[in-house]
Amino acid sequence: MPDSPGWSDEQKETVDRMWAEIRQLSIDVVDHPQLEERPYRHPGEEPHAAEAAGTPGRSL
């Protein structure tokens, strides 16, 4: 079998663009203001100090 020719320049550009979009979306989600207001906790997990002090938490 001959070696693969690899990705075309267009395919490489598309992959690079998509990875950049994924990185930006990750940053946007983590930095979203709602996450600062309502700390996430798993169902059954002990509340964080802020929740115990009366700050509402959220769970799924």
C-alpha positions as CSV (number, residue, x, y, z in Angstrom):
1,M,0.0,0.0,0.0
2,P,1.3,3.4,-0.8
3,D,1.6,6.1,1.9
4,S,-1.4,8.3,2.5
5,P,-1.0,11.7,0.9
6,G,-2.2,13.3,4.1
7,W,-4.7,16.1,4.5
8,S,-5.1,18.8,1.9
9,D,-4.3,22.4,2.9
10,E,-8.1,23.1,3.0
11,Q,-8.6,20.2,5.4
12,K,-5.8,21.4,7.6
13,E,-7.2,24.9,7.7
14,T,-10.7,23.5,8.6
15,V,-9.3,21.4,11.4
16,D,-7.3,24.3,12.8
17,R,-10.3,26.6,12.6
18,M,-12.6,24.0,14.3
19,W,-10.0,23.5,17.2
20,A,-9.8,27.3,17.6
21,E,-13.6,27.4,17.9
22,I,-13.7,24.5,20.4
23,R,-11.1,26.3,22.6
24,Q,-13.1,29.6,22.5
25,L,-16.3,27.8,23.3
26,S,-14.6,26.2,26.3
27,I,-13.4,29.5,27.5
28,D,-16.8,31.1,27.0
29,V,-18.5,28.3,29.0
30,V,-16.0,28.4,31.9
31,D,-16.1,32.2,32.1
32,H,-19.9,32.5,31.9
33,P,-21.1,34.8,34.7
34,Q,-23.8,32.4,35.7
35,L,-21.2,29.9,36.9
36,E,-19.9,32.5,39.3
37,E,-23.4,33.1,40.8
38,R,-24.4,29.5,41.2
39,P,-21.7,27.0,41.9
40,Y,-22.4,23.6,40.5
41,R,-22.6,20.5,42.7
42,H,-23.5,16.9,42.0
43,P,-26.7,15.6,43.5
44,G,-25.9,14.2,46.9
45,E,-22.7,16.2,47.2
46,E,-22.2,18.3,50.4
47,P,-23.0,22.0,49.8
48,H,-20.1,24.4,49.4
49,A,-19.5,27.0,52.1
50,A,-21.3,29.7,50.0
51,E,-24.4,27.5,49.7
52,A,-24.4,26.6,53.4
53,A,-24.4,30.4,54.0
54,G,-27.6,30.8,52.0
55,T,-26.3,31.2,48.4
56,P,-28.4,29.0,46.2
57,G,-26.6,26.3,44.3
58,R,-27.6,24.4,41.3
59,S,-27.7,20.7,40.6
60,L,-28.8,18.7,37.6
